[in-house]
Amino acid sequence: MNDFPGRTLRIGTRSSPMALAQVEQVSGLLRKVEPALEIEVVPVTTEADKWQGDLAQLGGKGLYVKEIDTMLQRGQVDCAVHCIKDVPGDVPMPRGLIFAAYLQRDDVRDVLLFPEGSDFQTLDDLPAGATVATSAVRRKAQINRVRPDLNVVRVRGAVGTRVEKLDGKRKIDTKLDAMILARAGLERLGISERGRQVFSVGEMLPAVGAGALGLECRKDDDAVAYLLQQLNHERTMTEITAERVMLHNLRGHCNSPIAGHCITEPDGQLSLRGMVFSRDGSKFVHAHMWGESMNDPAVLGARVGAELLRQGARDIIEGIPH
């Protein structure tokens, strides 16, 4: 394919090292399709990146994508690379924008890290009262289920910065005994050896869209949409569709303690697990269903969402006591 118009492709992205590494990966893949392609990276420090407090107070993780989406709508950039787990599920796609492609999904699992020099290897090694850092309500709830005796605290910031806080190289109020991060993020930054315990999906159900990157563009920009579509990974797109329909039906946003993970079984059947937790992990609902004869991802996502709602997910999300 050599008919991409002679124009520079401007890619909008967050300015964090992780986001820039992701754009580098996408640029490399695009140049394999279109070797002469000129790419301009347009980094943006979003409002959410500058904010150090609880993101829920600011309006949630959707702010990571919102500013870049606005630039895309205005024509200031031609496409955007988003972590799908940061894209809100409770609102429709911004007007005029589409996800033209999803890259093949990376490892979705979460890992436990310890400070440099620590002898601990697993969650079980931590003494009662130890402090574990995470930025996600989803992780906090799942840790609290198995180790209610631990002190789970919120630590935000770029992944590299968080690891420095764990190691005591950046000053924070609390001494941290452990930290949970996404394995895919450590791999993108080349520090995957820091992860000691890798949680199975059964032990720690991932966020909806975990490990997946989406390539977004304007619906009416056929040239860019066609270019990006060359990178689409069909299976990832199918699995993400199931997860995000479930999230949408739960009216879930990025601060809702919702986990969901769809896989394609060896026989081609889709399998979707969904969980909704109270913030402290004391209450949760769980559903697991297969794609059945139609194997339609949107139908599967709707069925799992409906089953979670039947079990009381709405009240748990809203924090209504029973």
TORKETI-660024 format. One line per 2 residues: number of its first residue (from 1); for each residue x, y, z of C-alpha. Coordinates in Angstrom, 1 decimal, decimal comma, always signed. Layout:
residues N
NUM> X Y Z  ...
This chain:
residues 322
1> +0,0 +0,0 +0,0  +1,7 +3,1 -1,2
3> -1,1 +5,6 -1,7  -1,1 +7,4 +1,5
5> -1,3 +11,1 +0,5  +2,0 +13,0 +0,7
7> +1,2 +14,5 +4,1  +2,7 +14,2 +7,5
9> +0,8 +12,0 +10,0  +0,5 +13,9 +13,2
11> +0,0 +11,6 +16,2  -1,4 +13,1 +19,4
13> -0,3 +11,4 +22,6  +0,2 +12,0 +26,3
15> +3,8 +13,2 +27,1  +4,6 +10,5 +29,7
17> +7,6 +8,1 +28,9  +5,1 +5,2 +28,6
19> +2,8 +7,0 +26,2  +5,8 +8,1 +24,0
21> +7,1 +4,5 +24,0  +3,7 +3,4 +22,8
23> +3,7 +5,9 +20,0  +7,2 +4,8 +19,0
25> +5,8 +1,2 +18,7  +2,9 +2,4 +16,6
27> +5,2 +4,5 +14,4  +7,4 +1,5 +13,7
29> +4,4 -0,6 +12,7  +3,1 +2,2 +10,4
31> +6,5 +2,5 +8,7  +6,4 -1,2 +7,8
33> +3,1 -0,6 +6,0  +4,2 +2,8 +4,5
35> +8,0 +3,0 +4,5  +8,1 +6,7 +3,3
37> +5,6 +7,9 +5,9  +6,5 +11,2 +7,6
39> +5,4 +11,1 +11,3  +5,2 +14,0 +13,7
41> +4,6 +13,2 +17,3  +2,5 +15,9 +19,1
43> +2,9 +15,3 +22,9  +0,4 +16,8 +25,3
45> +0,6 +17,1 +29,1  -3,1 +16,6 +29,9
47> -4,9 +18,1 +32,9  -5,0 +14,6 +34,5
49> -1,2 +14,3 +34,1  -0,7 +17,5 +36,0
51> -3,2 +16,6 +38,8  -1,7 +14,8 +41,8
53> -4,9 +14,2 +43,7  -7,6 +11,6 +43,3
55> -8,6 +11,6 +39,7  -12,3 +11,0 +40,6
57> -12,4 +14,6 +41,9  -11,3 +15,9 +38,6
59> -13,7 +13,8 +36,6  -11,9 +10,5 +36,1
61> -9,3 +8,9 +33,9  -11,3 +9,9 +30,8
63> -9,4 +13,3 +31,1  -6,3 +11,5 +29,8
65> -8,0 +11,0 +26,5  -10,4 +14,0 +26,4
67> -7,9 +16,8 +25,5  -6,3 +14,7 +22,8
69> -9,7 +13,8 +21,4  -10,5 +17,6 +21,2
71> -7,3 +18,2 +19,2  -8,3 +15,4 +16,9
73> -11,8 +16,8 +16,4  -10,3 +20,2 +15,6
75> -7,8 +18,8 +13,1  -4,7 +19,7 +15,1
77> -3,6 +16,1 +15,0  -4,6 +13,2 +12,6
79> -4,7 +10,3 +15,0  -4,3 +9,4 +18,6
81> -2,9 +6,4 +20,5  -4,9 +5,6 +23,6
83> -4,7 +2,9 +26,3  -8,2 +1,4 +26,0
85> -8,5 +1,0 +29,7  -8,4 +4,8 +30,0
87> -11,3 +5,3 +27,5  -14,5 +5,9 +29,4
89> -17,3 +3,3 +29,0  -20,2 +5,4 +30,2
91> -20,2 +8,0 +27,4  -20,5 +7,6 +23,6
93> -17,5 +8,1 +21,4  -16,7 +11,8 +20,8
95> -18,5 +13,1 +17,8  -16,9 +12,3 +14,5
97> -14,2 +10,0 +15,9  -13,7 +6,3 +15,5
99> -11,2 +3,6 +16,7  -9,8 +2,5 +13,3
101> -7,6 -0,2 +14,8  -6,6 -2,1 +18,0
103> -3,1 -3,4 +18,2  -2,6 -7,0 +19,4
105> -3,1 -7,0 +23,1  -0,1 -7,2 +25,5
107> +0,0 -9,2 +28,7  -3,0 -8,2 +30,8
109> -1,7 -9,4 +34,1  -0,8 -7,3 +37,2
111> +2,4 -7,8 +39,0  +3,6 -7,1 +42,6
113> +6,9 -5,2 +43,0  +8,9 -4,7 +46,2
115> +11,5 -2,0 +47,0  +15,0 -2,5 +45,8
117> +16,8 -4,8 +48,3  +13,6 -6,3 +49,7
119> +13,7 -10,1 +50,2  +9,9 -10,5 +49,8
121> +8,7 -12,4 +46,8  +4,9 -12,6 +47,1
123> +1,8 -11,0 +48,7  +1,8 -13,8 +51,3
125> +5,3 -12,6 +52,5  +4,0 -9,2 +53,6
127> +3,3 -8,8 +57,3  -0,1 -7,6 +58,6
129> -0,3 -3,8 +58,3  +2,2 -3,6 +55,4
131> +1,6 -0,7 +53,0  +0,8 -1,6 +49,3
133> +0,5 +1,1 +46,7  -1,8 +1,0 +43,7
135> -3,6 +3,6 +41,6  -6,7 +1,4 +40,9
137> -9,8 +0,8 +43,0  -10,1 -2,5 +41,1
139> -6,8 -3,7 +42,4  -7,4 -2,4 +45,9
141> -10,7 -4,2 +46,1  -9,2 -7,5 +45,0
143> -6,3 -7,2 +47,4  -8,6 -6,4 +50,3
145> -10,6 -9,5 +49,5  -7,6 -11,8 +50,2
147> -5,5 -9,6 +52,5  -7,9 -7,3 +54,5
149> -5,0 -6,8 +57,0  -2,9 -4,8 +54,5
151> -2,9 -1,0 +54,2  -3,6 -0,2 +50,5
153> -2,8 +3,3 +49,5  -3,2 +5,3 +46,3
155> -0,1 +6,4 +44,5  -0,3 +8,1 +41,1
157> +2,1 +9,4 +38,5  +4,0 +7,9 +35,6
159> +5,0 +4,3 +36,1  +8,7 +5,1 +36,3
161> +8,0 +7,8 +38,9  +5,9 +5,3 +40,9
163> +8,7 +2,8 +41,0  +11,1 +5,5 +42,2
165> +8,6 +6,3 +45,0  +8,6 +2,6 +45,9
167> +12,4 +2,6 +46,1  +12,4 +5,7 +48,3
169> +14,1 +7,8 +45,5  +11,2 +10,2 +45,5
171> +9,8 +11,7 +48,7  +6,3 +10,7 +49,7
173> +4,5 +10,7 +53,0  +4,3 +6,9 +53,4
175> +7,0 +4,3 +53,3  +5,8 +1,7 +50,8
177> +6,3 -2,1 +51,3  +5,0 -3,1 +47,9
179> +3,3 -1,9 +44,7  +1,0 -3,3 +42,1
181> +1,5 -2,3 +38,5  +0,5 -3,7 +35,0
183> +3,0 -6,1 +33,6  +2,6 -4,6 +30,1
185> +3,6 -1,2 +31,3  +6,8 -2,5 +32,9
187> +7,6 -4,3 +29,7  +7,1 -1,2 +27,6
189> +9,5 +0,6 +29,9  +12,0 -2,3 +29,8
191> +11,8 -2,9 +33,6  +9,8 -6,1 +33,7
193> +12,4 -7,8 +35,9  +11,2 -5,6 +38,8
195> +7,9 -7,6 +39,0  +8,3 -10,4 +41,6
197> +4,8 -12,0 +41,7  +2,7 -12,2 +38,6
199> -1,0 -12,5 +39,5  -3,0 -14,8 +37,4
201> -6,2 -13,4 +35,8  -8,1 -15,6 +38,4
203> -6,3 -13,9 +41,3  -6,6 -10,3 +39,9
205> -9,1 -9,8 +37,2  -7,8 -7,0 +34,8
207> -9,4 -3,7 +33,9  -11,6 -3,6 +30,8
209> -9,3 -3,0 +27,9  -6,1 -3,9 +29,8
211> -3,0 -4,2 +27,7  -4,6 -2,9 +24,5
213> -3,8 +0,2 +22,5  -6,5 +1,8 +20,3
215> -5,7 +3,9 +17,2  -8,3 +6,7 +16,9
217> -8,9 +9,1 +14,0  -11,6 +11,2 +12,4
219> -14,4 +9,2 +10,8  -14,3 +11,3 +7,6
221> -10,5 +11,0 +7,2  -10,5 +8,0 +4,9
223> -6,8 +8,0 +4,1  -5,8 +7,9 +7,8
225> -8,5 +5,4 +8,7  -7,3 +3,1 +5,9
227> -3,7 +3,4 +6,9  -4,5 +2,6 +10,6
229> -6,8 -0,3 +9,7  -3,7 -2,1 +8,3
231> -2,6 -2,5 +11,9  -5,9 -3,9 +13,3
233> -5,7 -7,2 +15,2  -9,1 -8,8 +14,7
235> -9,1 -11,0 +17,7  -8,2 -8,1 +20,1
237> -10,9 -6,0 +18,5  -13,5 -8,7 +19,1
239> -12,5 -9,3 +22,7  -12,3 -5,6 +23,5
241> -15,8 -5,2 +22,0  -17,3 -7,7 +24,5
243> -15,5 -6,1 +27,5  -16,6 -2,5 +26,5
245> -20,2 -3,4 +25,9  -20,3 -4,9 +29,4
247> -18,7 -1,8 +30,8  -21,1 +0,5 +28,9
249> -24,2 -1,5 +30,1  -23,0 -1,2 +33,7
251> -22,6 +2,6 +33,0  -19,1 +2,1 +34,3
253> -16,4 +4,8 +34,2  -12,8 +4,6 +35,0
255> -13,3 +5,1 +38,7  -15,8 +2,3 +39,0
257> -14,4 -0,8 +40,5  -15,2 -2,9 +37,5
259> -13,0 -5,7 +36,1  -13,6 -7,5 +32,9
261> -11,6 -9,9 +30,6  -12,6 -11,6 +27,4
263> -10,6 -14,3 +25,8  -11,0 -16,5 +22,7
265> -11,0 -20,2 +23,7  -9,0 -22,7 +21,6
267> -12,2 -23,7 +19,9  -13,0 -20,1 +18,9
269> -15,7 -19,5 +21,6  -15,5 -16,2 +23,4
271> -15,4 -16,3 +27,2  -16,0 -13,2 +29,2
273> -15,6 -12,7 +33,0  -16,9 -9,6 +34,7
275> -16,7 -8,4 +38,3  -17,9 -5,4 +40,2
277> -16,6 -4,6 +43,7  -17,4 -2,3 +46,5
279> -14,4 +0,1 +47,1  -13,1 -1,9 +50,0
281> -13,6 -5,2 +48,4  -16,0 -6,5 +51,0
283> -18,9 -6,9 +48,5  -18,6 -8,1 +44,9
285> -20,6 -9,8 +42,1  -19,1 -12,1 +39,5
287> -20,4 -13,4 +36,1  -18,7 -15,7 +33,6
289> -20,3 -16,6 +30,3  -19,4 -18,0 +26,8
291> -20,4 -16,7 +23,4  -22,7 -19,6 +22,5
293> -23,8 -20,3 +18,9  -23,7 -16,7 +17,6
295> -20,4 -15,9 +19,4  -21,3 -12,2 +19,0
297> -19,0 -10,1 +21,3  -21,6 -7,3 +21,8
299> -24,3 -9,9 +22,7  -21,9 -11,6 +25,1
301> -21,0 -8,3 +26,7  -24,6 -7,3 +27,1
303> -25,5 -10,7 +28,7  -22,6 -10,5 +31,3
305> -23,5 -6,9 +32,1  -27,2 -7,8 +32,6
307> -26,2 -10,7 +34,9  -24,0 -8,5 +37,0
309> -26,8 -5,9 +37,3  -29,3 -8,7 +38,2
311> -26,9 -9,6 +41,1  -26,9 -6,0 +42,4
313> -23,9 -4,4 +40,5  -25,6 -1,0 +40,3
315> -25,9 -0,5 +44,0  -22,3 -1,7 +44,5
317> -21,1 +0,9 +41,9  -23,1 +3,7 +43,5
319> -22,0 +2,6 +47,0  -25,5 +2,0 +48,2
321> -25,4 -0,2 +51,4  -27,5 -3,3 +51,7
